């Protein structure tokens, strides 16, 4: 066993959007950091189970103030400089919708992330699955991985759980909440189409603006229709969901499945002056757990069946899509919901609704709580567990304590399974990067000061953590 034992200060489990942010932030504190990923690629929901058409959404509050930056803004700025991203899009239509987009090319983003790993001296172990933790009592002292080499033991002073599903936290004995299969959001398999005649599509939207489902905001419908008719650059739509008349006709003719609505996100490729259509919701299935491999296998099969139906329906019915063709299918399901690891603080729905401020703020957010996807012909529904909207279009704080799991020591949680009530859970890409960066910086400080993540909750250490996050570009104050 000793021949297969390695030692690091910080080990990050999972190379998705939270994991890469955690690894970079940890390494920047000087901690010897290892990132372990079961695939040969980094990026998670950005370029593996994505690309997400919404890319970096909600980086700004409704007042046009940027509330999320840090490593996320750093990647956007670097890609924008090389023409692999679009400028932050605060056009009149999007700004009034409550859903602002900042597009990046996901493939170039994935390449940049590898470059940033090298730049920051992050050690990588790919093609390796973390299967368990090394534990002494309630203390996590490392992880066990299996790969082509066999079983390997990796010691760590702090482990960061970024698997997305909380698998390692569960093995460590952490408390978690998991809804029933029936109550979980459906999981989806994305695909992207090119070859769209955007002029023809734009003409349809101008003639039928009532067919576009409003995305947040409280704007008068007629004012929204007037703005839709004025749009010249289709990228400014950001997303187009709804198409009720078209969908109903396809359903009547047996050309649409009953598990999702019609719609897509804009997916710009700036260096090619091309916009593609990205489908995030047109192939999805509910009533399964993200922590059950048999469920996931059935979903992968079913979603690929649905992609064929959806692509054919868009080509047949949607104006501008007659000659469209699939250019990418997600490598695996995008898993919207699963375990939520309970921490020293549970972010509450009411925290969203009151624009909560916390002494241990590690980042901002302004996503509303409570809207969930459903596996039928609708796109969104209100959570039966409640919901809340951020007051006055501002933001709320994300507290460090939601990253610290109860009972277990030397472990931090980042990504969509951080400690939150279901309506307030933090699954979107930019949220995962905020918690990932904070967890990485916190782990590095734990190593520096010789304390546990729970001890870091003391105000004197929190201030150190906030100083590190500010130095890495994170926005903690000065916005509504």
C-alpha positions as CSV (number, residue, x, y, z in Angstrom):
1,X,0.0,0.0,0.0
2,X,2.9,2.4,0.8
3,X,4.0,2.3,-2.8
4,X,0.7,3.7,-3.9
5,X,0.4,6.5,-1.2
6,X,0.7,10.2,-2.0
7,X,0.6,13.3,0.1
8,X,-0.9,16.7,-0.6
9,X,-2.1,19.7,1.4
10,X,-5.4,19.9,-0.4
11,X,-7.2,17.3,-2.5
12,X,-10.2,18.3,-4.7
13,X,-12.5,15.5,-5.7
14,X,-14.2,16.3,-9.1
15,X,-13.1,18.5,-12.0
16,X,-16.3,20.2,-12.8
17,X,-17.0,24.0,-12.5
18,X,-16.8,24.0,-8.7
19,X,-13.7,21.7,-8.7
20,X,-11.6,23.7,-11.1
21,X,-12.4,26.9,-9.3
22,X,-11.5,25.2,-6.0
23,X,-8.2,23.9,-7.3
24,X,-7.1,27.2,-8.7
25,X,-8.0,29.1,-5.6
26,X,-6.3,26.6,-3.3
27,X,-3.1,26.6,-5.3
28,X,-3.0,30.4,-5.3
29,X,-2.7,30.3,-1.5
30,X,0.5,28.3,-1.8
31,X,-1.1,25.0,-0.9
32,X,0.1,21.8,-2.7
33,X,-3.1,21.0,-4.5
34,X,-4.3,17.9,-6.3
35,X,-7.4,17.8,-8.5
36,X,-8.9,14.3,-9.2
37,X,-11.3,13.7,-12.0
38,X,-12.9,10.5,-13.2
39,X,-12.9,11.6,-16.9
40,X,-10.0,12.8,-19.0
41,X,-11.5,16.3,-19.4
42,X,-12.2,19.2,-17.0
43,X,-15.3,21.4,-17.1
44,X,-18.4,19.6,-15.9
45,X,-21.6,21.4,-16.8
46,X,-19.7,23.9,-19.0
47,X,-18.3,21.5,-21.6
48,X,-19.0,17.9,-20.5
49,X,-22.7,17.7,-19.6
50,X,-23.1,21.2,-21.2
51,X,-22.3,23.4,-23.0
52,X,-24.9,25.4,-21.2
53,X,-26.5,27.9,-23.5
54,X,-26.8,30.3,-20.6
55,X,-23.1,30.2,-20.0
56,X,-22.4,32.7,-17.2
57,X,-25.9,34.0,-16.4
58,X,-26.8,36.3,-13.5
59,X,-23.4,37.8,-13.0
60,X,-25.3,41.1,-12.6
61,X,-28.2,42.1,-10.4
62,X,-31.3,43.8,-11.9
63,X,-29.6,47.2,-11.4
64,X,-26.8,46.4,-13.8
65,X,-24.2,46.0,-11.0
66,X,-21.8,43.1,-11.4
67,X,-22.2,40.8,-8.3
68,X,-20.2,37.8,-9.4
69,X,-16.6,38.0,-10.6
70,X,-13.5,36.2,-9.3
71,X,-12.1,33.3,-11.3
72,X,-15.3,33.3,-13.4
73,X,-14.8,36.8,-14.5
74,X,-11.1,36.1,-15.1
75,X,-12.0,33.3,-17.5
76,X,-14.6,35.5,-19.3
77,X,-12.1,38.3,-19.7
78,X,-9.3,36.1,-21.0
79,X,-11.6,34.4,-23.6
80,X,-13.1,37.8,-24.6
81,X,-9.6,39.1,-25.3
82,X,-9.0,36.2,-27.7
83,X,-12.5,36.4,-29.3
84,X,-13.8,33.3,-27.7
85,X,-16.5,35.1,-25.7
86,X,-19.1,37.8,-26.2
87,X,-19.2,41.0,-24.0
88,X,-21.5,41.0,-21.1
89,X,-24.9,41.4,-22.6
90,X,-27.0,44.0,-20.8
91,X,-29.2,44.9,-23.8
92,X,-32.6,46.5,-23.2
93,X,-34.5,43.2,-23.7
94,X,-32.3,41.1,-21.5
95,X,-31.8,43.6,-18.7
96,X,-35.5,43.9,-18.2
97,X,-35.9,40.1,-18.1
98,X,-34.0,39.5,-14.9
99,X,-31.8,37.0,-16.9
100,X,-28.6,38.5,-18.3
101,X,-26.2,36.4,-20.3
102,X,-22.4,36.4,-20.6
103,X,-21.5,34.0,-23.3
104,X,-18.3,32.0,-23.6
105,X,-17.3,29.4,-26.1
106,X,-17.4,26.2,-23.9
107,X,-14.7,24.3,-25.9
108,X,-12.2,27.2,-25.6
109,X,-13.2,27.5,-22.0
110,X,-12.2,23.9,-21.4
111,X,-8.9,24.5,-23.1
112,X,-8.3,27.6,-21.0
113,X,-9.0,25.7,-17.8
114,X,-6.2,23.2,-18.5
115,X,-3.9,26.1,-19.2
116,X,-4.8,27.7,-15.9
117,X,-4.1,24.4,-14.1
118,X,-0.6,24.5,-15.4
119,X,-0.2,28.2,-14.7
120,X,-1.2,27.8,-11.1
121,X,0.8,24.6,-10.5
122,X,-2.3,22.5,-9.8
123,X,-1.4,18.8,-9.8
124,X,-3.9,16.7,-11.8
125,X,-4.9,13.0,-11.6
126,X,-7.4,12.2,-14.4
127,X,-9.1,9.0,-15.4
128,X,-9.4,8.2,-11.7
129,X,-12.5,7.6,-9.6
130,X,-12.5,8.6,-5.9
131,X,-14.2,5.6,-4.2
132,X,-13.8,6.3,-0.5
133,X,-12.2,8.5,2.1
134,X,-9.3,7.8,4.5
135,X,-10.8,8.5,7.9
136,X,-9.8,8.5,11.6
137,X,-12.8,8.9,13.7
138,X,-14.6,12.0,12.3
139,X,-11.5,13.3,10.7
140,X,-11.0,12.9,6.9
141,X,-7.3,12.4,6.2
142,X,-7.4,11.8,2.5
143,X,-9.1,9.7,-0.2
144,X,-8.9,6.4,-2.0
145,X,-9.0,6.3,-5.8
146,X,-9.1,3.5,-8.3
147,X,-7.7,3.8,-11.8
148,X,-5.6,1.9,-14.3
149,X,-2.9,1.6,-11.7
150,X,-5.2,-0.2,-9.2
151,X,-6.1,1.3,-5.8
152,X,-4.2,4.4,-4.6
153,X,-4.2,6.2,-1.3
154,X,-3.9,10.0,-1.3
155,X,-3.4,11.8,2.0
156,X,-4.6,15.3,2.5
157,X,-4.8,17.9,5.2
158,X,-8.1,19.1,3.7
159,X,-10.4,17.4,1.1
160,X,-12.9,19.3,-1.0
161,X,-15.9,17.5,-2.2
162,X,-16.8,18.7,-5.7
163,X,-18.3,15.6,-7.3
164,X,-21.7,17.3,-7.8
165,X,-23.6,14.3,-6.3
166,X,-22.0,14.3,-2.8
167,X,-20.8,10.8,-3.3
168,X,-17.6,11.3,-1.2
169,X,-19.4,13.3,1.5
170,X,-21.9,10.5,1.8
171,X,-19.0,7.9,2.2
172,X,-17.5,10.2,4.8
173,X,-20.6,10.0,6.9
174,X,-22.0,13.5,6.3
175,X,-25.6,14.3,6.9
176,X,-27.6,15.0,3.7
177,X,-31.0,15.5,2.4
178,X,-32.3,13.7,-0.7
179,X,-35.8,14.2,-2.1
180,X,-37.8,11.2,-3.4
181,X,-37.4,10.2,-7.0
182,X,-40.7,11.7,-7.8
183,X,-39.9,15.1,-6.3
184,X,-36.4,15.5,-7.9
185,X,-36.0,17.7,-10.9
186,X,-35.6,15.8,-14.2
187,X,-32.1,15.3,-15.6
188,X,-31.4,16.3,-19.1
189,X,-29.1,15.5,-22.0
190,X,-28.1,18.5,-24.1
191,X,-27.4,18.9,-27.8
192,X,-26.4,21.7,-30.1
193,X,-27.5,22.4,-33.7
194,X,-25.9,24.5,-36.4
195,X,-27.1,25.5,-39.9
196,X,-30.0,27.7,-38.6
197,X,-31.3,30.4,-40.9
198,X,-31.4,33.1,-38.2
199,X,-33.0,35.7,-40.4
200,X,-36.0,33.4,-41.0
201,X,-36.2,32.6,-37.3
202,X,-36.0,36.3,-36.3
203,X,-38.8,37.1,-38.8
204,X,-41.0,34.5,-37.1
205,X,-40.3,35.9,-33.6
206,X,-41.1,39.4,-34.7
207,X,-44.4,38.2,-36.1
208,X,-45.2,36.0,-33.1
209,X,-43.6,37.6,-30.0
210,X,-46.4,36.1,-27.8
211,X,-44.9,32.7,-28.5
212,X,-41.7,33.5,-26.5
213,X,-42.1,32.6,-22.9
214,X,-41.0,35.5,-20.6
215,X,-37.9,34.7,-18.6
216,X,-38.3,36.4,-15.2
217,X,-39.0,40.1,-14.8
218,X,-42.3,41.9,-14.5
219,X,-42.4,43.9,-17.8
220,X,-45.7,44.5,-19.4
221,X,-46.3,42.0,-22.2
222,X,-46.8,44.6,-24.9
223,X,-43.6,46.3,-24.0
224,X,-41.8,43.0,-24.1
225,X,-43.3,42.2,-27.5
226,X,-42.2,45.6,-28.8
227,X,-38.6,44.9,-27.7
228,X,-38.7,41.5,-29.3
229,X,-39.8,43.0,-32.6
230,X,-36.8,45.4,-32.5
231,X,-34.0,42.9,-32.0
232,X,-31.6,42.7,-34.9
233,X,-28.8,40.5,-33.5
234,X,-30.4,37.2,-32.4
235,X,-27.7,36.7,-29.8
236,X,-29.6,39.4,-27.9
237,X,-32.5,37.0,-27.4
238,X,-30.3,35.0,-25.1
239,X,-32.8,32.2,-25.0
240,X,-36.1,31.5,-26.7
241,X,-38.5,29.2,-24.8
242,X,-42.2,28.6,-25.4
243,X,-43.3,28.2,-29.1
244,X,-46.7,26.9,-27.8
245,X,-48.5,26.9,-31.1
246,X,-45.7,25.0,-32.8
247,X,-45.3,22.5,-29.9
248,X,-49.1,21.8,-29.8
249,X,-49.1,21.1,-33.5
250,X,-46.2,18.7,-33.2
251,X,-47.8,17.0,-30.3
252,X,-51.1,16.6,-32.2
253,X,-49.2,15.0,-35.1
254,X,-47.2,12.7,-32.8
255,X,-43.9,14.5,-33.5
256,X,-43.1,15.6,-30.0
257,X,-42.5,13.7,-26.8
258,X,-44.3,14.6,-23.5
259,X,-41.3,15.1,-21.4
260,X,-40.2,18.7,-22.1
261,X,-41.1,22.0,-23.7
262,X,-39.6,23.4,-26.9
263,X,-36.9,26.0,-26.7
264,X,-33.2,26.6,-26.8
265,X,-30.4,29.0,-25.8
266,X,-28.2,31.0,-28.1
267,X,-24.7,29.6,-28.3
268,X,-22.4,32.1,-30.0
269,X,-19.0,31.0,-31.4
270,X,-17.5,34.5,-31.7
271,X,-14.3,33.5,-33.5
272,X,-16.3,32.0,-36.3
273,X,-19.0,34.7,-36.3
274,X,-21.5,31.9,-35.8
275,X,-24.5,31.4,-33.5
276,X,-25.6,27.9,-32.8
277,X,-28.8,26.7,-31.0
278,X,-28.2,24.9,-27.8
279,X,-30.9,22.7,-26.4
280,X,-30.8,22.1,-22.6
281,X,-34.4,21.1,-21.9
282,X,-35.6,19.1,-24.9
283,X,-34.4,15.7,-23.8
284,X,-35.0,15.0,-20.1
285,X,-36.5,12.5,-17.8
286,X,-37.7,12.6,-14.2
287,X,-38.4,10.1,-11.5
288,X,-34.8,9.1,-10.9
289,X,-31.9,9.7,-8.5
290,X,-28.6,11.1,-9.6
291,X,-27.0,8.7,-7.0
292,X,-28.3,5.5,-8.6
293,X,-26.3,4.2,-11.5
294,X,-29.2,2.0,-12.8
295,X,-31.4,5.1,-12.9
296,X,-28.7,7.1,-14.7
297,X,-28.3,4.3,-17.3
298,X,-32.0,4.3,-18.1
299,X,-32.0,8.0,-18.4
300,X,-29.0,8.1,-20.8
301,X,-30.8,5.7,-23.1
302,X,-34.2,7.5,-22.9
303,X,-32.7,11.0,-23.5
304,X,-30.9,9.9,-26.6
305,X,-34.2,8.7,-27.9
306,X,-35.8,12.0,-27.1
307,X,-33.0,13.9,-28.9
308,X,-33.9,12.2,-32.1
309,X,-37.5,13.2,-31.7
310,X,-36.6,16.8,-30.8
311,X,-34.1,17.4,-33.5
312,X,-36.5,16.1,-36.2
313,X,-39.4,18.2,-34.8
314,X,-37.3,21.4,-34.9
315,X,-36.3,20.7,-38.5
316,X,-39.9,20.0,-39.5
317,X,-41.7,22.7,-37.6
318,X,-39.5,25.6,-36.4
319,X,-38.9,28.4,-38.9
320,X,-35.2,28.7,-39.8
321,X,-34.4,25.1,-38.8
322,X,-35.1,23.2,-42.0
323,X,-31.4,22.7,-42.8
324,X,-30.2,22.6,-39.2
325,X,-28.1,19.6,-38.0
326,X,-26.7,18.3,-34.7
327,X,-23.0,19.2,-34.1
328,X,-22.7,18.1,-30.5
329,X,-24.4,15.9,-27.9
330,X,-23.5,16.1,-24.2
331,X,-21.1,13.5,-23.1
332,X,-23.4,12.6,-20.2
333,X,-26.5,13.7,-18.4
334,X,-26.7,17.1,-16.8
335,X,-27.8,16.1,-13.3
336,X,-29.9,18.9,-11.9
337,X,-30.6,17.7,-8.4
338,X,-29.5,15.1,-5.9
339,X,-28.0,15.1,-2.4
340,X,-27.6,18.4,-0.5
341,X,-25.0,18.0,2.2
342,X,-26.1,19.6,5.5
343,X,-23.6,22.1,6.9
344,X,-23.2,24.4,9.8
345,X,-25.5,26.8,8.1
346,X,-28.4,25.8,5.8
347,X,-29.1,28.5,3.3
348,X,-32.9,29.2,3.6
349,X,-35.5,30.2,1.1
350,X,-36.2,33.2,3.3
351,X,-32.5,34.2,3.1
352,X,-33.1,34.7,-0.6
353,X,-36.3,36.6,0.0
354,X,-34.8,39.0,2.4
355,X,-31.5,39.6,0.6
356,X,-29.6,38.2,3.6
357,X,-26.2,39.5,4.7
358,X,-23.8,37.3,6.6
359,X,-20.6,38.0,8.5
360,X,-19.0,35.1,6.7
361,X,-20.0,36.1,3.1
362,X,-17.9,34.4,0.5
363,X,-19.8,35.5,-2.6
364,X,-23.0,37.0,-3.9
365,X,-26.0,35.6,-5.8
366,X,-29.4,36.9,-7.1
367,X,-31.1,33.8,-8.5
368,X,-34.6,33.5,-7.2
369,X,-35.5,30.4,-5.1
370,X,-38.2,27.9,-6.0
371,X,-38.4,27.6,-9.8
372,X,-37.9,24.0,-10.8
373,X,-37.9,22.1,-14.1
374,X,-40.6,19.5,-14.6
375,X,-40.6,16.5,-16.9
376,X,-43.6,17.3,-19.1
377,X,-44.4,19.7,-21.8
378,X,-43.9,22.7,-19.6
379,X,-40.4,24.2,-19.0
380,X,-40.6,25.5,-15.4
381,X,-42.9,25.2,-12.5
382,X,-43.0,26.7,-9.0
383,X,-41.6,24.4,-6.3
384,X,-44.2,23.0,-4.0
385,X,-41.7,23.5,-1.3
386,X,-42.0,27.3,-1.7
387,X,-39.9,30.0,-3.3
388,X,-38.7,33.6,-3.0
389,X,-37.4,36.5,-5.1
390,X,-34.5,38.6,-4.2
391,X,-35.8,41.9,-2.9
392,X,-35.5,45.0,-5.1
393,X,-33.6,43.1,-7.8
394,X,-30.5,43.1,-5.6
395,X,-28.5,40.2,-4.2
396,X,-27.9,38.0,-1.2
397,X,-24.8,36.7,0.5
398,X,-23.6,33.1,0.4
399,X,-22.1,32.2,3.8
400,X,-18.9,30.2,4.3
401,X,-20.6,28.0,6.9
402,X,-22.8,26.4,4.2
403,X,-19.5,24.8,2.9
404,X,-18.7,23.1,6.2
405,X,-20.4,19.8,6.7
406,X,-21.8,18.8,10.1
407,X,-19.9,16.3,12.3
408,X,-17.1,15.6,9.8
409,X,-13.7,17.4,10.0
410,X,-11.2,18.4,7.4
411,X,-13.8,18.3,4.6
412,X,-15.3,21.2,2.6
413,X,-18.3,21.0,0.2
414,X,-18.6,23.0,-3.0
415,X,-20.9,22.9,-6.0
416,X,-24.6,22.2,-6.3
417,X,-24.7,20.0,-3.2
418,X,-23.8,22.7,-0.7
419,X,-25.9,23.1,2.4
420,X,-29.3,24.7,1.4
421,X,-33.0,24.2,1.5
422,X,-34.3,22.7,-1.7
423,X,-35.8,25.9,-3.1
424,X,-32.6,27.8,-2.4
425,X,-30.2,25.2,-3.7
426,X,-27.1,26.4,-5.6
427,X,-26.9,24.3,-8.8
428,X,-26.3,26.9,-11.5
429,X,-22.9,27.2,-13.1
430,X,-21.9,30.5,-11.7
431,X,-23.1,29.5,-8.2
432,X,-20.9,26.4,-8.3
433,X,-17.8,28.5,-9.2
434,X,-18.5,30.9,-6.4
435,X,-18.6,28.2,-3.8
436,X,-15.7,26.3,-5.4
437,X,-13.4,29.3,-5.3
438,X,-14.3,30.0,-1.7
439,X,-13.8,26.4,-0.7
440,X,-10.4,26.3,-2.4
441,X,-9.2,29.5,-0.7
442,X,-10.6,28.3,2.7
443,X,-8.7,25.0,2.4
444,X,-5.5,26.8,1.6
445,X,-5.9,29.0,4.7
446,X,-6.6,25.9,6.8
447,X,-3.3,24.5,5.8
448,X,-1.6,27.9,6.4
449,X,-2.9,28.4,9.9
450,X,-3.1,24.7,10.9
451,X,-6.8,24.8,11.6
452,X,-9.8,22.8,10.5
453,X,-12.5,24.2,8.1
454,X,-14.8,24.4,11.1
455,X,-12.3,26.4,13.1
456,X,-12.0,28.8,10.2
457,X,-15.6,29.9,10.9
458,X,-14.1,32.1,13.6
459,X,-14.4,35.8,12.7
460,X,-10.7,36.4,12.7
461,X,-10.1,33.6,10.1
462,X,-13.2,34.6,8.1
463,X,-11.7,38.1,7.6
464,X,-8.5,36.4,6.4
465,X,-10.5,34.3,4.0
466,X,-12.4,37.4,2.7
467,X,-9.2,39.2,2.1
468,X,-7.9,36.3,0.0
469,X,-11.1,36.2,-2.0
470,X,-11.0,39.9,-2.6
471,X,-7.4,39.6,-3.8
472,X,-8.7,37.0,-6.2
473,X,-11.4,39.4,-7.6
474,X,-14.4,38.1,-5.7
475,X,-17.2,40.7,-5.0
476,X,-18.2,40.7,-1.4
477,X,-19.7,44.1,-0.8
478,X,-20.6,47.4,-2.5
479,X,-23.6,46.2,-4.4
480,X,-27.3,46.0,-3.7
